[in-house]
Amino acid sequence: MERLFAHAAETAGITVRVQPHFAAEHSDPDRGRWAWTYHVRIENGTDRAVQLLNRHWIITDGTGRRTEVEGPGVVGEQPVIAPGESFDYVSGCPLPTPWGRMEGSYGMVAADGSRFRVAIPAFDLVSPQARERFH
C-alpha cells in the first residue's frame, strides 16, 4: 500500500498519505495554467474514532508566492474514521507556474471530544516540462 503513495506523515496515530499527479487534461501551459490532482488517504491507527473537521493548505508556486486555503472538511465531507479504517479522496490544485509545493494540516476531533491537528506531508507538484528542465 505505501508504494502507491510517495509522501506520508504520522501524527498521534493518524497517518496521512499523498500521491500527486500532473493533470495534463486540465493544464494549458500556453496560458500559464498547470494543474495537478492529488490522492489522499487518511489512516486511523488509533483505538478511537476520529472526525476530520477542517483543512489548512499552504500552496507555494514556482515564484515563491504562497497561498493559504482553509475551510471545513475535504471534498464537501467531514468524515468519521473508525479505528483501523481509512478515508480516501481526490482533489486538485491549479498553479500559474509549472512547479510548486503543497503542505498543510487537518483539524480533527476524537471520540472523547479532544481536538488536535494532523500534519499533511509536504509534496512537490512538478509538471513534465519542469521535470525536463531540472533533470
Backbone as CSV, one residue per row, in Angstrom:
resi,resn,N_x,N_y,N_z,CA_x,CA_y,CA_z,C_x,C_y,C_z
1,MET,0.816,-1.184,0.000,0.000,0.000,0.000,0.862,1.252,0.000
2,GLU,1.926,1.305,0.770,2.726,2.511,0.866,3.335,2.909,-0.471
3,ARG,3.603,1.946,-1.363,4.213,2.281,-2.640,3.289,3.112,-3.514
4,LEU,1.984,3.034,-3.276,1.046,3.848,-4.035,1.179,5.324,-3.683
5,PHE,1.685,5.623,-2.516,1.765,6.987,-2.010,3.221,7.361,-1.758
6,ALA,3.678,8.402,-2.435,5.081,8.804,-2.325,5.374,9.596,-1.050
7,HIS,4.338,10.157,-0.420,4.542,11.045,0.730,3.653,10.612,1.883
8,ALA,4.214,10.618,3.102,3.430,10.226,4.277,3.911,10.978,5.505
9,ALA,2.973,11.246,6.408,3.292,11.844,7.710,2.354,11.233,8.738
10,GLU,2.866,11.008,9.934,2.074,10.419,11.019,2.050,11.384,12.191
11,THR,0.848,11.627,12.723,0.662,12.475,13.897,-0.329,11.788,14.821
12,ALA,0.082,11.504,16.038,-0.819,10.957,17.066,-1.586,9.721,16.578
13,GLY,-0.922,8.877,15.806,-1.556,7.644,15.346,-2.364,7.780,14.066
14,ILE,-2.444,8.980,13.519,-3.148,9.209,12.255,-2.091,9.410,11.168
15,THR,-2.144,8.588,10.112,-1.195,8.703,9.010,-1.900,9.309,7.807
16,VAL,-1.274,10.325,7.231,-1.783,10.952,6.013,-0.808,10.627,4.899
17,ARG,-1.320,10.023,3.827,-0.513,9.667,2.660,-1.027,10.469,1.462
18,VAL,-0.093,10.929,0.617,-0.475,11.739,-0.546,0.304,11.300,-1.776
19,GLN,-0.399,11.249,-2.906,0.236,10.993,-4.191,-0.268,12.022,-5.199
20,PRO,0.604,12.968,-5.618,0.192,13.931,-6.634,0.341,13.362,-8.038
21,HIS,-0.422,13.947,-8.981,-0.372,13.527,-10.378,-0.603,14.756,-11.253
22,PHE,0.276,14.985,-12.218,0.096,16.100,-13.142,-1.135,15.851,-14.006
23,ALA,-2.023,16.835,-14.103,-3.275,16.697,-14.852,-3.170,17.466,-16.173
24,ALA,-2.562,16.836,-17.164,-2.351,17.482,-18.465,-3.670,17.939,-19.080
25,GLU,-4.732,17.161,-18.874,-6.026,17.472,-19.479,-6.655,18.754,-18.922
26,HIS,-6.193,19.213,-17.766,-6.704,20.443,-17.152,-5.672,21.566,-17.196
27,SER,-4.554,21.329,-17.855,-3.474,22.308,-17.933,-3.467,22.984,-19.304
28,ASP,-3.011,24.232,-19.325,-2.847,24.977,-20.567,-1.593,25.845,-20.427
29,PRO,-0.409,25.232,-20.619,0.844,25.961,-20.438,0.944,27.243,-21.269
30,ASP,0.331,27.263,-22.462,0.373,28.471,-23.295,-0.347,29.646,-22.630
31,ARG,-1.254,29.336,-21.716,-1.984,30.383,-20.985,-1.544,30.485,-19.530
32,GLY,-0.398,29.864,-19.208,0.129,29.954,-17.848,-0.709,29.234,-16.814
33,ARG,-1.195,28.054,-17.162,-2.012,27.272,-16.227,-1.534,25.820,-16.226
34,TRP,-1.138,25.364,-15.052,-0.753,23.971,-14.847,-1.630,23.435,-13.735
35,ALA,-2.018,22.167,-13.830,-2.936,21.599,-12.846,-2.479,20.209,-12.405
36,TRP,-2.779,19.889,-11.169,-2.472,18.583,-10.588,-3.693,18.072,-9.854
37,THR,-3.786,16.757,-9.785,-4.691,16.122,-8.845,-3.820,15.499,-7.765
38,TYR,-4.405,15.263,-6.617,-3.685,14.565,-5.563,-4.658,13.636,-4.838
39,HIS,-4.178,12.429,-4.609,-4.940,11.386,-3.914,-4.450,11.365,-2.470
40,VAL,-5.364,11.502,-1.537,-5.035,11.500,-0.115,-5.702,10.301,0.547
41,ARG,-4.957,9.631,1.393,-5.507,8.573,2.250,-5.187,8.941,3.697
42,ILE,-6.222,8.975,4.537,-6.066,9.265,5.961,-6.370,7.974,6.708
43,GLU,-5.368,7.449,7.413,-5.489,6.160,8.110,-5.551,6.390,9.610
44,ASN,-6.533,5.787,10.252,-6.679,5.901,11.701,-6.045,4.682,12.368
45,GLY,-4.843,4.879,12.906,-4.137,3.804,13.591,-4.337,3.829,15.095
46,THR,-5.363,4.560,15.548,-5.627,4.642,16.987,-6.748,3.682,17.373
47,ASP,-7.084,3.678,18.659,-8.164,2.818,19.138,-9.460,3.589,19.358
48,ARG,-9.553,4.780,18.755,-10.762,5.597,18.893,-11.132,6.217,17.552
49,ALA,-12.417,6.438,17.353,-12.869,7.088,16.120,-12.421,8.547,16.126
50,VAL,-12.150,9.067,14.940,-11.795,10.480,14.786,-12.628,11.056,13.640
51,GLN,-12.873,12.353,13.715,-13.580,13.035,12.639,-12.723,14.178,12.121
52,LEU,-12.626,14.273,10.796,-11.920,15.376,10.161,-12.874,16.569,10.109
53,LEU,-12.491,17.670,10.755,-13.348,18.846,10.810,-13.001,19.889,9.752
54,ASN,-11.687,20.145,9.551,-11.288,21.209,8.635,-9.912,20.937,8.059
55,ARG,-9.565,21.777,7.079,-8.271,21.635,6.398,-7.580,22.988,6.354
56,HIS,-6.260,22.945,6.311,-5.432,24.134,6.129,-4.306,23.750,5.194
57,TRP,-4.317,24.309,3.989,-3.290,24.034,2.990,-2.409,25.264,2.824
58,ILE,-1.121,25.026,2.627,-0.171,26.063,2.248,0.347,25.657,0.869
59,ILE,0.053,26.494,-0.126,0.402,26.192,-1.510,1.408,27.247,-1.968
60,THR,2.560,26.794,-2.430,3.598,27.700,-2.888,3.861,27.432,-4.360
61,ASP,3.755,28.473,-5.188,4.016,28.273,-6.614,5.503,28.425,-6.904
62,GLY,5.884,28.265,-8.167,7.286,28.278,-8.563,7.988,29.613,-8.405
63,THR,7.226,30.692,-8.188,7.833,32.003,-7.954,8.020,32.274,-6.466
64,GLY,7.544,31.339,-5.635,7.630,31.518,-4.189,6.388,32.150,-3.588
65,ARG,5.403,32.494,-4.420,4.155,33.070,-3.896,3.380,32.011,-3.122
66,ARG,3.001,32.364,-1.919,2.354,31.423,-1.010,0.877,31.778,-0.844
67,THR,0.024,30.768,-0.948,-1.409,30.928,-0.760,-1.854,29.956,0.325
68,GLU,-2.671,30.431,1.245,-3.215,29.539,2.273,-4.701,29.343,2.016
69,VAL,-5.137,28.096,2.136,-6.530,27.736,1.918,-7.026,27.025,3.165
70,GLU,-8.093,27.557,3.751,-8.686,26.940,4.937,-10.169,26.747,4.712
71,GLY,-10.725,25.709,5.302,-12.150,25.503,5.172,-12.596,24.241,5.879
72,PRO,-13.911,24.059,5.957,-14.447,22.869,6.609,-14.254,21.626,5.759
73,GLY,-13.924,20.525,6.400,-13.855,19.217,5.748,-12.966,19.151,4.529
74,VAL,-13.182,18.110,3.743,-12.491,17.878,2.471,-13.521,17.372,1.468
75,VAL,-13.450,17.845,0.240,-14.378,17.480,-0.833,-15.835,17.417,-0.343
76,GLY,-16.214,18.419,0.445,-17.597,18.503,0.921,-17.971,17.546,2.037
77,GLU,-16.994,16.865,2.622,-17.277,15.892,3.679,-16.474,16.192,4.935
78,GLN,-17.006,15.770,6.069,-16.291,15.777,7.343,-16.348,14.340,7.873
79,PRO,-15.530,13.478,7.268,-15.669,12.033,7.537,-15.294,11.633,8.965
80,VAL,-16.013,10.638,9.473,-15.648,9.961,10.719,-14.887,8.713,10.300
81,ILE,-13.689,8.547,10.871,-12.835,7.413,10.510,-12.702,6.515,11.735
82,ALA,-13.225,5.313,11.638,-13.200,4.358,12.746,-11.785,3.841,12.980
83,PRO,-11.508,3.303,14.162,-10.193,2.720,14.441,-9.843,1.661,13.393
84,GLY,-8.624,1.733,12.873,-8.169,0.762,11.880,-8.688,0.999,10.479
85,GLU,-9.510,2.022,10.282,-10.078,2.311,8.970,-9.349,3.481,8.317
86,SER,-9.705,3.767,7.059,-9.104,4.891,6.350,-10.166,5.596,5.521
87,PHE,-9.830,6.807,5.083,-10.695,7.603,4.222,-9.841,8.116,3.072
88,ASP,-10.302,7.922,1.844,-9.591,8.369,0.657,-10.394,9.450,-0.055
89,TYR,-9.690,10.399,-0.645,-10.328,11.360,-1.529,-9.311,11.865,-2.544
90,VAL,-9.837,12.440,-3.622,-9.001,13.034,-4.657,-9.463,14.470,-4.849
91,SER,-8.511,15.387,-4.938,-8.810,16.792,-5.176,-7.787,17.332,-6.166
92,GLY,-7.801,18.637,-6.376,-6.902,19.196,-7.363,-6.382,20.563,-6.990
93,CYS,-5.342,20.987,-7.730,-4.714,22.279,-7.485,-4.176,22.846,-8.790
94,PRO,-4.657,24.041,-9.203,-4.066,24.713,-10.350,-2.974,25.673,-9.880
95,LEU,-1.971,25.880,-10.715,-0.919,26.852,-10.413,-0.599,27.664,-11.669
96,PRO,-0.070,28.881,-11.486,0.353,29.688,-12.628,1.795,29.391,-13.064
97,THR,2.421,28.394,-12.440,3.794,28.006,-12.762,3.848,26.491,-12.956
98,PRO,4.869,25.982,-13.663,4.936,24.535,-13.929,5.441,23.706,-12.757
99,TRP,5.662,24.306,-11.617,6.032,23.560,-10.418,5.583,24.331,-9.191
100,GLY,5.484,23.609,-8.087,5.093,24.218,-6.824,5.185,23.191,-5.719
101,ARG,4.581,23.534,-4.587,4.656,22.662,-3.407,3.388,22.858,-2.592
102,MET,2.933,21.774,-1.958,1.780,21.834,-1.055,2.129,21.155,0.256
103,GLU,1.547,21.647,1.324,1.646,21.027,2.650,0.517,21.596,3.491
104,GLY,0.322,21.051,4.666,-0.741,21.586,5.500,-1.079,20.715,6.680
105,SER,-2.352,20.838,7.123,-2.805,20.047,8.274,-4.327,19.922,8.247
106,TYR,-4.802,18.913,8.963,-6.231,18.702,9.162,-6.554,18.916,10.627
107,GLY,-7.666,19.559,10.891,-8.186,19.662,12.250,-9.079,18.466,12.504
108,MET,-8.809,17.759,13.582,-9.541,16.533,13.898,-10.159,16.639,15.289
109,VAL,-11.183,15.831,15.522,-11.732,15.680,16.859,-11.866,14.179,17.124
110,ALA,-11.427,13.764,18.310,-11.516,12.351,18.704,-12.878,12.085,19.338
111,ALA,-13.197,10.821,19.494,-14.482,10.418,20.068,-14.699,11.006,21.466
112,ASP,-13.604,11.260,22.203,-13.738,11.829,23.557,-13.867,13.357,23.539
113,GLY,-13.917,13.960,22.339,-14.086,15.407,22.225,-12.785,16.197,22.132
114,SER,-11.654,15.526,22.326,-10.381,16.244,22.244,-10.080,16.596,20.789
115,ARG,-9.572,17.816,20.593,-9.234,18.307,19.250,-7.728,18.336,19.066
116,PHE,-7.299,18.040,17.844,-5.872,18.050,17.550,-5.673,18.260,16.055
117,ARG,-4.456,18.623,15.665,-4.122,18.826,14.254,-3.227,17.689,13.783
118,VAL,-3.420,17.291,12.542,-2.669,16.204,11.923,-1.928,16.773,10.711
119,ALA,-0.634,16.497,10.624,0.184,17.022,9.529,-0.153,16.347,8.203
120,ILE,-0.219,17.165,7.152,-0.266,16.671,5.775,1.164,16.792,5.263
121,PRO,1.767,15.718,4.769,3.168,15.810,4.343,3.346,16.791,3.189
122,ALA,4.477,17.463,3.162,4.804,18.345,2.041,5.061,17.489,0.802
123,PHE,4.589,17.987,-0.341,4.852,17.284,-1.596,4.990,18.288,-2.728
124,ASP,5.865,17.940,-3.674,6.125,18.802,-4.821,5.130,18.517,-5.932
125,LEU,4.768,19.571,-6.643,3.956,19.491,-7.844,4.895,19.849,-8.994
126,VAL,5.207,18.875,-9.834,6.190,19.091,-10.899,5.587,18.625,-12.221
127,SER,5.475,19.555,-13.163,4.952,19.207,-14.484,6.050,18.509,-15.295
128,PRO,5.678,17.806,-16.351,6.709,17.196,-17.205,7.687,18.235,-17.762
129,GLN,7.205,19.431,-18.083,8.068,20.497,-18.591,9.110,20.880,-17.537
130,ALA,8.687,21.017,-16.300,9.616,21.394,-15.217,10.575,20.245,-14.926
131,ARG,10.107,19.023,-14.979,10.965,17.870,-14.719,12.118,17.827,-15.730
132,GLU,11.800,18.071,-16.992,12.841,18.093,-18.029,13.826,19.212,-17.775
133,ARG,13.361,20.336,-17.295,14.208,21.488,-17.032,15.189,21.240,-15.872
134,PHE,14.725,20.510,-14.866,15.529,20.309,-13.673,16.360,19.031,-13.696
135,HIS,16.113,18.133,-14.652,16.863,16.872,-14.685,17.677,16.752,-15.939
